[in-house]
Amino acid sequence: MKSSAITTAVCVSVLLIGAGCEKRKKVEFVATDPVLQWTDLELSAETDLEDSYAMLAEKPTVGLFPAAVAVVRVKSVYYGDTAGGTRLEMNTEPEAELLPWNSLLDDQRVVSGAFPIKPIALQGEDVTVGHLLSTANAMKASICLIYATAELSETESEVRGALYNTGNLRPLAALHAHARIDDLDEALGELPEPAPFNPEYFDAAKDPRYHDPPGMAIYKFESLVRDCVIALRKADTPLQNQPTDGWVPERPPDALLWPPPAKRP
């Protein structure tokens, strides 16, 4: 009995050791959601962009600025069978996105602010481009950005979206950003050194803009949004202030003199 028990224990140990030495298979990348298509944003399926933006407004805007910009991050999900259609869902984190988007345009005086729309603002309505734009318009935002991120593989990501005029529900521009790293180890080896005067202030190894495809893509996308908004502002014709109806000055106002002329007694 004792010899048999020892033999069994040895066999079990060998099996456990063998199992522990077995190499684990690398988990393959699996995309959980379908990639957002241009048609999901109610744009032409032939929209062809790569790390750029394209103006889509049919005619120059008038009075679009000053403007507030509403931001909505969405995702495309399957409904029913995975072979069936897709629908949009909100994919936003307002608390985390408010500061980055608002800071992006804080030096543009004609942009009063940028803010993400919370899912509760839709009041139970389906997530469609029309409902999102109507909600943004009700919140006094004349421009709305709708966009989606997509991790295409472990080393490749993209962001695509569009800017809309909430007044007429028309697209103003389409935007696309793409990021890819063929060799992650090589990319990490080429990172700039931390700032010598304060290493904790800037450390590229901790900055996703330099070595993480999703972080690189969203950073490029934010830069495109900024450039596009500035281009829209330059092309916009501001509304002219007209005198109030019923009040027209009889003559030009007298020139302001300072200091005022001294009066003799």
Backbone torsions as a table, in degrees:
resi	resn	phi	psi	omega
1	MET	NA	-45.2	-178.2
2	LYS	-62.5	-42.4	178.9
3	SER	-64.6	-39.1	179.6
4	SER	-65.0	-39.4	-179.6
5	ALA	-65.6	-40.8	179.4
6	ILE	-63.9	-42.4	179.9
7	THR	-61.8	-42.9	179.5
8	THR	-63.1	-42.1	-179.9
9	ALA	-63.3	-40.3	178.6
10	VAL	-63.3	-43.0	-180.0
11	CYS	-62.4	-42.5	179.3
12	VAL	-64.0	-41.3	179.4
13	SER	-62.0	-42.0	179.4
14	VAL	-62.4	-41.4	179.7
15	LEU	-64.5	-41.7	-179.6
16	LEU	-66.1	-41.9	178.6
17	ILE	-63.2	-42.4	179.2
18	GLY	-63.3	-40.0	179.8
19	ALA	-68.0	-36.8	-179.2
20	GLY	-69.1	-27.6	-178.4
21	CYS	-86.0	-9.3	-178.0
22	GLU	-67.7	132.3	-179.6
23	LYS	-72.1	135.8	178.1
24	ARG	-81.6	141.4	177.9
25	LYS	-75.3	141.0	178.6
26	LYS	-69.0	130.0	-179.9
27	VAL	-71.4	125.0	-179.0
28	GLU	-76.1	148.7	180.0
29	PHE	-70.4	133.3	179.0
30	VAL	-130.0	121.2	177.6
31	ALA	-76.8	124.0	-177.1
32	THR	-79.7	-27.9	-177.2
33	ASP	-125.6	149.8	175.6
34	PRO	-68.1	153.0	179.4
35	VAL	-72.0	134.0	178.1
36	LEU	-62.7	131.4	179.1
37	GLN	-99.1	159.4	178.3
38	TRP	-60.6	-34.3	179.7
39	THR	-65.8	-26.8	176.1
40	ASP	-64.7	-24.1	177.3
41	LEU	-96.4	12.8	-179.2
42	GLU	59.9	38.2	175.0
43	LEU	-114.9	166.8	-179.5
44	SER	-63.8	138.6	178.9
45	ALA	-65.1	-18.8	-178.8
46	GLU	-86.4	3.9	178.1
47	THR	-57.6	120.8	-174.3
48	ASP	-122.5	104.4	-178.7
49	LEU	-134.6	150.8	175.0
50	GLU	-149.1	107.3	-179.8
51	ASP	54.2	47.6	-178.7
52	SER	-160.8	178.7	173.6
53	TYR	-130.7	156.8	-179.7
54	ALA	-133.4	130.9	177.2
55	MET	-72.5	135.8	-176.9
56	LEU	-120.9	-6.4	-178.4
57	ALA	-61.5	133.4	-178.0
58	GLU	-69.8	-30.2	178.2
59	LYS	-146.9	159.2	-179.3
60	PRO	-58.6	145.3	-178.6
61	THR	-82.9	155.0	177.0
62	VAL	-131.6	120.4	178.0
63	GLY	74.7	20.5	178.0
64	LEU	-69.7	-34.4	177.9
65	PHE	-110.0	152.1	1.5
66	PRO	-64.6	152.3	-172.3
67	ALA	-147.6	148.6	165.6
68	ALA	-100.2	148.0	-177.1
69	VAL	-115.7	119.5	174.1
70	ALA	-92.1	141.7	-176.2
71	VAL	-123.7	132.7	179.3
72	VAL	-134.4	121.6	173.1
73	ARG	-99.4	127.2	-177.0
74	VAL	-124.2	174.0	171.7
75	LYS	-144.0	154.6	178.0
76	SER	-98.0	129.0	-178.6
77	VAL	-127.9	151.6	175.6
78	TYR	-75.5	146.8	169.4
79	TYR	-122.0	141.8	-176.5
80	GLY	66.8	-135.6	178.5
81	ASP	-67.7	142.1	-179.6
82	THR	-62.9	-18.3	178.3
83	ALA	-84.4	-5.8	-178.0
84	GLY	-85.1	-152.2	-175.8
85	GLY	-83.9	-176.8	179.5
86	THR	-127.5	163.5	175.0
87	ARG	-142.0	163.7	179.5
88	LEU	-91.6	145.4	172.8
89	GLU	-134.4	151.8	175.3
90	MET	-67.8	140.2	-179.8
91	ASN	-139.0	46.7	-171.3
92	THR	-113.7	152.9	174.4
93	GLU	-126.6	83.8	-172.8
94	PRO	-52.9	-40.1	-177.0
95	GLU	-64.6	-32.3	-178.4
96	ALA	-88.9	-21.6	-173.5
97	GLU	-99.0	-15.2	-176.2
98	LEU	-60.2	-52.4	-175.7
99	LEU	-65.3	-47.5	-179.4
100	PRO	-59.1	-45.4	-177.5
101	TRP	-71.6	-38.9	-179.7
102	ASN	-68.5	-35.6	179.0
103	SER	-70.6	-26.3	-176.4
104	LEU	-61.2	-32.9	-173.9
105	LEU	-121.6	19.0	-173.7
106	ASP	-71.1	-12.9	177.7
107	ASP	-96.0	3.4	177.9
108	GLN	-96.8	107.5	-173.6
109	ARG	-64.4	-26.8	-178.4
110	VAL	-84.2	-1.4	174.7
111	VAL	-106.8	109.1	-175.3
112	SER	-72.1	-21.3	178.9
113	GLY	166.4	162.4	175.5
114	ALA	-129.1	131.9	-175.3
115	PHE	-144.8	143.2	176.2
116	PRO	-79.7	146.6	177.2
117	ILE	-89.7	129.9	178.4
118	LYS	-80.6	148.6	179.3
119	PRO	-55.4	-33.9	-177.6
120	ILE	-65.1	-20.3	-178.7
121	ALA	-67.5	-21.6	179.5
122	LEU	-76.4	-12.1	176.6
123	GLN	54.2	42.1	175.7
124	GLY	84.6	-3.5	179.2
125	GLU	-71.3	155.9	177.1
126	ASP	-63.2	150.8	178.7
127	VAL	-83.0	95.9	176.0
128	THR	-127.8	161.8	179.4
129	VAL	-59.2	-42.6	-179.7
130	GLY	-61.3	-45.3	179.9
131	HIS	-67.0	-38.0	179.1
132	LEU	-65.4	-41.3	-179.7
133	LEU	-69.5	-38.8	177.6
134	SER	-63.7	-39.3	177.9
135	THR	-65.3	-43.9	178.7
136	ALA	-62.2	-40.0	179.1
137	ASN	-65.1	-38.9	177.8
138	ALA	-65.6	-25.0	178.6
139	MET	-93.2	17.0	174.3
140	LYS	66.6	30.7	174.6
141	ALA	-106.2	116.7	-178.4
142	SER	-82.7	-12.4	176.6
143	ILE	-125.8	139.0	178.4
144	CYS	-131.3	131.1	175.2
145	LEU	-103.8	122.4	174.5
146	ILE	-116.8	125.2	-176.5
147	TYR	-147.2	167.2	178.8
148	ALA	-146.2	143.9	175.6
149	THR	-100.8	154.4	179.8
150	ALA	-149.0	127.2	173.5
151	GLU	-94.4	103.9	-174.9
152	LEU	-76.2	-29.8	176.7
153	SER	-161.2	-173.5	179.2
154	GLU	-65.8	-23.3	-174.5
155	THR	-121.8	12.7	-174.9
156	GLU	-144.9	132.9	179.6
157	SER	-142.8	160.1	176.5
158	GLU	-146.6	159.4	174.0
159	VAL	-134.7	131.1	175.8
160	ARG	-134.2	147.5	-177.8
161	GLY	-167.6	-173.7	-178.7
162	ALA	-151.3	148.8	173.1
163	LEU	-101.5	137.1	-176.5
164	TYR	-126.5	151.9	169.3
165	ASN	-89.8	113.1	-175.9
166	THR	-74.1	-13.8	179.4
167	GLY	-72.0	-42.9	179.8
168	ASN	-114.0	5.6	177.4
169	LEU	61.0	28.0	-178.9
170	ARG	-104.0	146.1	176.8
171	PRO	-72.5	140.1	177.1
172	LEU	-97.9	-37.4	-177.0
173	ALA	-162.4	153.4	173.2
174	ALA	-112.7	143.6	-175.7
175	LEU	-134.9	145.3	179.4
176	HIS	-146.6	134.6	176.0
177	ALA	-130.9	141.0	-176.4
178	HIS	-135.5	139.5	178.9
179	ALA	-138.4	138.0	-179.4
180	ARG	-148.0	138.8	175.1
181	ILE	-124.4	114.0	-179.3
182	ASP	-75.8	-35.1	-178.8
183	ASP	-133.9	103.2	-176.3
184	LEU	-64.4	-41.4	179.7
185	ASP	-61.8	-40.7	178.8
186	GLU	-65.8	-40.0	179.2
187	ALA	-64.0	-40.9	178.4
188	LEU	-66.1	-33.7	179.9
189	GLY	-71.3	-19.6	-178.5
190	GLU	-99.2	8.2	-178.7
191	LEU	-67.2	143.4	176.5
192	PRO	-66.8	155.4	-179.2
193	GLU	-73.5	154.3	175.4
194	PRO	-58.7	154.3	179.5
195	ALA	-60.1	125.0	-175.6
196	PRO	-64.5	-31.5	-177.4
197	PHE	-76.3	-21.7	179.2
198	ASN	-161.0	86.5	-175.5
199	PRO	-56.8	-28.7	-177.7
200	GLU	-78.7	-16.1	-178.3
201	TYR	-72.9	-41.9	179.2
202	PHE	-140.7	115.3	176.7
203	ASP	-132.7	106.6	-175.1
204	ALA	-60.4	-29.6	-179.6
205	ALA	-64.8	-22.4	179.0
206	LYS	-100.7	1.8	-176.5
207	ASP	-104.0	112.6	-176.9
208	PRO	-64.8	-12.9	-179.8
209	ARG	-68.2	-15.0	-173.2
210	TYR	-107.6	-19.4	-174.5
211	HIS	-146.4	0.7	-179.4
212	ASP	-115.2	114.0	-175.6
213	PRO	-51.7	-45.6	177.2
214	PRO	-61.2	-41.3	178.5
215	GLY	-67.3	-38.3	178.2
216	MET	-65.0	-41.2	-177.2
217	ALA	-67.1	-44.4	-178.2
218	ILE	-68.8	-33.9	177.9
219	TYR	-65.0	-43.3	177.5
220	LYS	-65.3	-37.9	-179.6
221	PHE	-65.9	-43.4	178.3
222	GLU	-59.7	-40.3	178.8
223	SER	-64.3	-38.7	177.8
224	LEU	-66.0	-40.2	178.4
225	VAL	-60.9	-44.8	179.6
226	ARG	-60.2	-49.8	-179.5
227	ASP	-60.4	-39.0	-177.5
228	CYS	-68.5	-43.4	179.2
229	VAL	-62.6	-40.5	177.9
230	ILE	-63.4	-41.1	178.2
231	ALA	-64.8	-39.0	177.1
232	LEU	-64.8	-39.0	179.7
233	ARG	-65.0	-41.1	-179.7
234	LYS	-67.2	-31.7	-178.6
235	ALA	-85.7	-9.8	-176.5
236	ASP	-82.6	142.4	175.4
237	THR	-100.8	117.0	-178.2
238	PRO	-69.6	152.5	176.6
239	LEU	-68.3	139.3	179.9
240	GLN	-85.9	131.6	177.2
241	ASN	-75.4	121.4	-179.9
242	GLN	-105.5	152.2	178.1
243	PRO	-63.5	148.3	179.1
244	THR	-59.0	138.1	-179.7
245	ASP	-57.3	133.3	177.4
246	GLY	91.8	-3.7	179.4
247	TRP	-130.3	107.9	177.7
248	VAL	-128.4	123.1	-178.8
249	PRO	-63.2	141.2	-178.8
250	GLU	-74.0	-30.9	-178.5
251	ARG	-150.3	160.5	178.5
252	PRO	-60.6	146.4	178.9
253	PRO	-67.4	151.0	178.4
254	ASP	-65.5	147.1	177.7
255	ALA	-64.8	141.8	179.1
256	LEU	-80.2	124.0	178.9
257	LEU	-107.8	129.8	179.2
258	TRP	-141.5	129.6	-4.0
259	PRO	-68.7	156.3	-178.8
260	PRO	-63.1	147.3	-179.3
261	PRO	-62.7	140.0	-179.9
262	ALA	-71.3	137.8	179.4
263	LYS	-96.6	135.4	179.0
264	ARG	-79.1	147.9	177.6
265	PRO	-69.7	NA	NA
